[in-house]
Amino acid sequence: MSQSLNSASRQPTAIHRPPGTLFALLVCLSICPGPVAGETGAQDNSLKQRIEILERQLSTQQEGSIADKQAAQTGAEKDNEAPVKLGGALRFNYFTSDHSDDLKNRYGDTGLDLFRLNADGQFGKLFLSAEYRFYRYMNTIHHGYVGYQLSDNSEIQGGITRVPFGLLPYGAHNFWFGVPYYLGLADDYDSGIKYQTRQGGWDTQLAFFKNEELGNAGDLARYSYDPVTTGATANQETNTVNARVAYTFNRDSSCAHEVGLSAQGGQLYNADTAEDGDHWAAAGHLDTHCGRWNFQLQLARYAYNPENPTGISDDTVTVGAFLDSYEIASRGNLYVANVAYNLPVNWPGIQLLTCYNDFSMLDKQISGFDNSYINTTGCLINAGPTYTYVDIIRGKNMIYLGDGSLADGGSQDWETRFNINFGIYW
């Protein structure tokens, strides 16, 4: 993944994402689920979501670093290159799960996951970035914004841009991400305006989002999870304000520590009652890069306070993406603990080998609701323009893993999925 303003200068950030030698890599590496025959539509969607998460990791590199943009502009001027560069990615996925006897009997399934096109350009102090994705079952925009470089250290972006909240660019190293992503509290893109600046060790981002990225809360052909108007609760986010402030200690040393706080709040409009509720979330995080190690910790709390019709419970809210929707607890605490290590490799053709263990859980603050967990152990292998994730994903009461749920009910058994995602970027 590319890195954000606060981490672009740190060599250990390679743990977050592969180096940005390829422009396309700067725009992708996310963890999004990909469709697989023999599973339910929801499970197919989940795989695709994880794949996209990987792509985001790469996209962060382009998105977050003003210094990189300046360097790219200078290089383009010197080499008389076109002001707009095009890139893309092609990804395939293989997986098997202990939840499905059919999958086990077939020794898993594989297929095309994603074809993606992206464009990035610089015109003096004006720049743009856009990415569009093609799945087997849907097409959708990932992000698209126009920006202006206010100074060497600050910029403003308008359009569909990343929501500044919590660990950035990603709160996980693996292809599937963690619980926050499936709640819409990680790697989220909405439609609005964002200001970001870096001064010394400080990294500050302020944003206002008018609504979710598509301007249509009933459209499930989307990349980011948001409250949607399909399902039991017809709520949608609107007029949301975000603030994220982080400080990096020892940023010029081999052991740097980013400590940050994030907050967001806004209206929650109900399409059935035509009344406004509200929603908010807050988080604190630690992101340490020490030699070849990366440690991530995050604690977050969120709440949705909907104005539902009489007889509709306020204990859940419907969220959706990837042509799927499901209920989540309307209040909860989130915990994230991740570790990754860049192994020294001297193998022909292998530039990067990063292994990791990512853990996250949702402590639902609704009486009678069982908590949800996910733990992923795996490695990322970079060979030239290719990136391969090999993951063992285990979840308890986790959406898209067996019969798990982020709301009430769900399975209390641990489910296991083995996943390999291969992608080539240009």
C-alpha positions in Angstrom: 0.0 0.0 0.0 1.1 3.5 -0.5 1.5 5.5 2.5 -0.2 8.5 4.0 1.5 11.8 4.7 2.7 10.7 8.1 4.4 7.5 7.0 5.6 8.2 3.5 9.1 8.9 4.7 9.6 5.8 6.8 11.3 2.8 5.2 9.6 0.2 7.5 6.3 1.3 5.9 6.9 -1.4 3.4 5.1 -3.6 5.9 1.9 -1.7 5.1 2.3 -1.8 1.4 4.7 -2.7 -1.3 7.2 0.0 -2.5 5.5 2.3 -5.0 7.7 1.8 -8.0 4.6 1.0 -10.1 2.1 3.8 -10.4 -0.7 1.3 -10.3 0.7 -0.1 -7.1 0.3 3.4 -5.7 -3.4 3.0 -6.2 -4.1 -0.5 -5.1 -3.6 -3.3 -2.5 -6.7 -3.7 -0.5 -8.5 -6.6 1.1 -11.8 -7.2 -0.4 -13.7 -10.4 -1.0 -13.9 -12.0 -4.4 -16.8 -14.1 -5.8 -16.4 -17.9 -5.7 -18.7 -20.5 -7.1 -20.4 -22.8 -4.5 -20.8 -20.1 -1.8 -23.6 -17.8 -1.0 -23.8 -14.3 -2.7 -22.8 -12.7 0.6 -19.7 -14.9 0.9 -18.7 -14.1 -2.7 -19.0 -10.4 -2.0 -16.9 -10.7 1.1 -13.9 -12.2 -0.8 -14.2 -9.4 -3.3 -14.1 -6.8 -0.5 -10.9 -8.2 0.9 -9.2 -8.1 -2.5 -10.1 -4.5 -2.8 -8.6 -3.8 0.6 -5.3 -5.0 -0.8 -5.7 -2.6 -3.7 -6.3 0.2 -1.3 -3.0 -0.5 0.3 -1.4 0.4 -3.0 -3.7 3.3 -3.6 -2.8 4.8 -0.3 0.8 5.4 -1.5 -0.5 7.6 -4.2 -3.2 9.2 -2.2 -1.3 10.1 1.0 2.1 11.5 0.0 2.4 15.1 -1.1 6.1 14.6 -1.5 5.6 11.8 -3.9 3.2 13.9 -6.0 5.8 16.7 -6.1 8.5 14.2 -7.2 6.3 12.7 -9.8 5.5 16.2 -11.2 9.2 17.1 -11.4 10.0 13.9 -13.1 7.2 14.4 -15.6 8.4 17.8 -16.5 12.0 16.7 -16.9 11.1 13.7 -19.1 8.3 15.5 -21.0 5.9 12.8 -19.8 2.1 13.1 -20.1 0.5 14.9 -17.1 -1.9 12.0 -16.6 -0.7 8.5 -16.0 -2.9 5.4 -16.4 -2.5 2.2 -14.5 -4.4 -0.9 -13.5 -4.5 -4.3 -11.9 -5.8 -7.8 -12.6 -6.5 -10.1 -9.6 -7.4 -13.8 -9.2 -8.5 -15.6 -6.1 -8.5 -19.1 -4.7 -10.1 -20.2 -1.4 -11.5 -23.1 0.5 -13.6 -23.1 3.7 -14.4 -25.7 6.4 -17.9 -24.3 6.4 -18.8 -25.7 3.0 -18.6 -29.5 2.3 -19.0 -28.8 -1.4 -15.9 -26.6 -1.4 -13.9 -29.1 0.5 -14.9 -31.9 -1.9 -13.8 -29.7 -4.8 -10.6 -28.7 -3.0 -11.6 -25.1 -3.2 -12.5 -22.8 -6.0 -10.7 -20.1 -8.0 -11.6 -17.4 -10.5 -11.2 -13.9 -11.7 -11.5 -11.5 -8.9 -11.0 -8.0 -10.2 -10.0 -5.8 -13.2 -9.2 -2.3 -12.3 -8.2 0.9 -14.1 -6.9 4.1 -12.5 -5.7 7.5 -13.6 -3.5 10.0 -11.7 -2.3 13.4 -12.9 -0.6 16.6 -11.9 -1.2 20.0 -13.5 1.0 22.5 -11.6 -0.6 22.6 -8.1 -3.8 20.9 -9.3 -3.9 17.1 -9.2 -6.4 14.3 -9.7 -6.9 10.7 -8.8 -9.6 8.2 -9.9 -10.1 4.5 -9.9 -12.8 2.3 -11.4 -13.3 -1.4 -10.8 -14.8 -4.2 -12.7 -16.0 -7.4 -10.9 -17.8 -10.4 -12.2 -21.0 -9.2 -10.7 -20.8 -5.4 -10.6 -18.8 -2.3 -11.7 -18.2 0.6 -9.3 -16.0 3.6 -8.6 -13.4 3.2 -5.9 -12.4 6.8 -5.5 -12.3 10.0 -7.6 -11.2 13.4 -6.5 -9.5 16.6 -7.6 -7.0 18.2 -5.3 -5.0 21.4 -4.9 -1.6 21.6 -3.3 -1.7 24.6 -0.9 1.9 24.3 0.1 4.7 21.8 0.3 3.0 20.3 3.3 -0.7 20.7 2.8 -3.4 20.0 0.3 -7.2 19.9 -0.2 -9.2 17.2 -2.0 -12.7 17.3 -3.2 -14.8 14.4 -4.5 -14.9 10.7 -3.4 -12.0 10.6 -1.1 -10.7 8.5 1.9 -12.3 9.1 5.3 -9.6 10.1 7.8 -10.3 7.7 10.7 -8.1 5.5 12.8 -5.1 3.6 11.5 -4.1 4.8 8.1 -3.7 3.8 5.4 -5.0 0.4 6.6 -5.8 -1.1 10.0 -4.6 -4.5 8.8 -1.9 -6.1 6.8 -3.9 -9.0 5.3 -6.1 -9.4 2.3 -9.3 -9.8 4.3 -8.9 -6.8 6.6 -10.5 -6.8 10.1 -13.8 -6.1 11.8 -13.6 -2.3 11.4 -13.8 -2.5 7.7 -17.0 -4.4 7.7 -18.6 -1.8 10.0 -17.6 1.0 7.6 -14.9 2.3 10.0 -11.8 1.5 8.0 -10.8 2.1 4.4 -14.0 4.0 3.8 -14.6 6.5 0.9 -17.3 9.1 1.0 -18.2 12.2 -1.1 -17.0 15.5 0.3 -14.0 17.7 0.9 -10.9 17.0 2.9 -7.9 19.1 4.1 -4.7 17.5 5.2 -1.4 18.9 6.3 1.9 17.6 7.8 4.1 19.9 10.0 7.1 18.3 11.6 5.8 15.2 13.3 2.2 16.3 13.2 -0.3 14.9 10.7 -3.7 16.6 10.7 -6.8 15.8 8.5 -10.1 17.6 8.6 -13.1 16.6 6.4 -16.7 17.2 5.7 -18.7 14.5 3.8 -22.1 15.4 2.5 -23.0 11.7 2.0 -21.7 8.2 1.1 -19.7 7.9 -2.1 -22.5 7.3 -4.7 -25.1 9.8 -3.6 -27.6 7.0 -3.5 -27.9 5.1 -0.2 -30.1 2.4 -1.9 -27.3 1.4 -4.4 -25.4 -1.6 -3.1 -23.0 -1.7 -6.1 -20.4 0.1 -4.0 -16.9 -0.5 -2.5 -17.2 1.1 0.9 -19.6 -0.1 3.7 -22.2 2.5 4.6 -25.7 2.6 6.2 -28.1 1.8 3.3 -31.8 2.2 2.8 -32.3 -1.4 1.8 -33.1 -3.8 4.6 -34.9 -3.6 7.9 -33.6 -0.1 8.7 -33.7 2.6 6.0 -30.9 4.9 7.4 -28.2 6.9 5.6 -25.3 9.0 6.8 -25.3 12.7 5.8 -23.4 15.9 6.8 -20.6 14.1 8.6 -17.6 15.9 10.0 -14.2 14.1 10.5 -11.1 15.0 12.3 -7.9 13.0 12.7 -4.7 14.2 14.5 -1.6 12.1 14.8 2.0 12.7 16.0 5.0 10.6 15.1 7.7 10.3 17.7 11.3 9.6 16.6 10.2 9.9 13.0 13.7 10.2 11.6 14.9 7.1 13.5 14.7 3.4 12.8 12.0 3.1 15.5 9.1 5.5 14.9 5.8 5.6 16.8 2.6 7.3 15.5 0.0 8.1 18.2 -3.3 9.5 17.0 -6.9 10.4 17.8 -9.9 10.4 15.5 -13.5 11.5 15.7 -16.5 11.7 13.4 -20.1 12.7 13.8 -23.1 13.6 11.7 -26.7 13.1 10.9 -28.4 9.7 10.3 -31.4 10.3 8.1 -34.2 7.8 8.0 -36.0 7.5 4.7 -39.1 5.9 6.2 -39.8 8.5 8.9 -38.1 11.5 7.2 -36.4 12.3 10.5 -32.8 12.7 11.5 -31.0 10.6 14.1 -27.3 10.9 14.6 -24.1 8.8 14.5 -20.6 9.2 15.9 -17.4 7.3 16.4 -14.0 8.0 18.1 -10.7 6.1 18.1 -7.2 6.2 19.5 -4.4 4.3 17.7 -0.7 3.4 17.9 1.3 2.6 14.8 4.9 1.6 15.5 7.6 0.9 12.8 10.7 -0.5 14.4 13.3 -2.0 12.1 11.6 -4.8 10.2 8.6 -4.8 12.7 5.3 -3.1 12.5 2.9 -3.0 15.5 -0.6 -1.6 15.3 -3.1 -1.0 18.1 -6.5 0.6 18.0 -9.4 1.2 20.3 -12.6 2.6 18.9 -16.2 3.2 20.0 -19.2 4.0 17.7 -22.9 4.5 18.0 -25.8 4.9 15.7 -29.0 6.6 17.1 -31.6 6.1 14.4 -35.1 7.6 14.2 -36.8 4.4 13.0 -40.5 3.8 12.5 -42.5 2.5 15.4 -41.9 -1.2 15.8 -38.4 -1.2 14.2 -35.7 -1.8 16.8 -32.9 0.8 17.2 -30.5 -2.0 18.2 -29.3 -2.6 14.7 -28.5 -0.6 11.5 -28.3 -2.0 8.0 -25.0 -1.5 6.1 -24.1 -2.7 2.6 -21.6 -2.9 -0.2 -20.7 -5.4 -3.0 -24.4 -6.0 -3.8 -25.0 -7.3 -0.3 -26.3 -5.9 3.0 -26.5 -7.0 6.6 -27.3 -5.8 10.1 -24.7 -4.6 12.6 -25.1 -3.7 16.2 -25.9 0.0 16.6 -23.4 0.5 19.4 -20.1 -1.2 20.0 -16.4 -1.1 21.0 -13.7 -2.1 18.6 -10.3 -3.6 19.4 -7.4 -4.1 16.9 -4.0 -5.7 17.6 -1.8 -6.4 14.6 1.9 -7.4 14.1 3.9 -7.8 10.9 7.6 -8.6 10.1 9.5 -7.9 6.9 11.6 -11.0 6.4 15.1 -10.6 4.9 15.0 -12.4 1.6 17.7 -13.1 -0.9 15.6 -15.3 -3.3 15.7 -14.8 -7.1 12.7 -12.6 -8.2 11.4 -12.0 -4.6 11.6 -8.4 -3.5 9.4 -8.5 -0.4 8.2 -11.1 2.0 6.0 -9.8 4.9 4.3 -12.1 7.4 1.7 -11.0 9.9 -1.0 -11.8 12.4 -4.0 -9.4 12.6 -6.6 -9.6 15.3 -9.8 -7.6 15.7 -13.0 -7.9 17.7 -16.3 -6.1 18.1 -17.6 -5.9 21.7 -21.3 -5.2 21.0 -22.9 -2.8 23.5 -26.4 -4.3 23.1 -27.7 -6.6 25.7 -27.8 -10.2 24.5 -25.7 -9.7 21.4 -22.6 -12.0 21.2 -19.3 -10.5 20.2 -17.5 -11.0 16.9 -13.9 -11.9 16.2 -11.5 -12.4 13.3 -7.9 -13.4 13.3 -5.8 -13.7 10.2 -2.3 -15.2 9.9 -0.5 -15.0 6.5 2.2 -13.6 4.3 2.5 -11.1 1.4 4.9 -12.0 -1.4 6.1 -9.4 -3.8 7.8 -10.6 -7.0 8.2 -7.8 -9.7 4.8 -6.4 -10.5 2.9 -9.3 -8.7 1.6 -9.4 -5.2 0.3 -12.6 -3.6 -1.4 -12.9 -0.3 -1.6 -16.3 1.4 -3.9 -16.1 4.4 -5.5 -18.4 7.0 -8.6 -16.5 8.3 -10.4 -17.6 11.4 -13.5 -16.0 12.7 -16.1 -16.4 15.4 -19.5 -14.9 14.8 -18.0 -13.0 11.9 -19.9 -12.0 8.8 -18.9 -13.9 5.7 -17.3 -16.7 7.8 -19.9 -19.4 8.2 -23.1 -18.2 9.8 -21.5 -15.3 11.7 -23.3 -12.0 12.4 -22.2 -8.5 13.4 -25.7 -8.0 15.0 -27.7 -10.4 17.1 -27.5 -14.2 16.7 -24.9 -15.9 14.5 -22.7 -18.9 15.0 -20.5 -19.3 18.1 -18.2 -21.7 16.3 -14.8 -20.8 15.0 -14.8 -21.0 11.2 -11.6 -21.2 9.0 -11.0 -20.1 5.5 -7.8 -20.5 3.5 -7.3 -17.8 0.9 -4.7 -17.0 -1.8 -5.0 -13.8 -3.8 -2.7 -13.1 -6.7 -2.5 -9.8 -8.5 -0.5 -8.1 -11.2 -0.2 -4.3 -11.3 0.9 -1.9 -14.0 
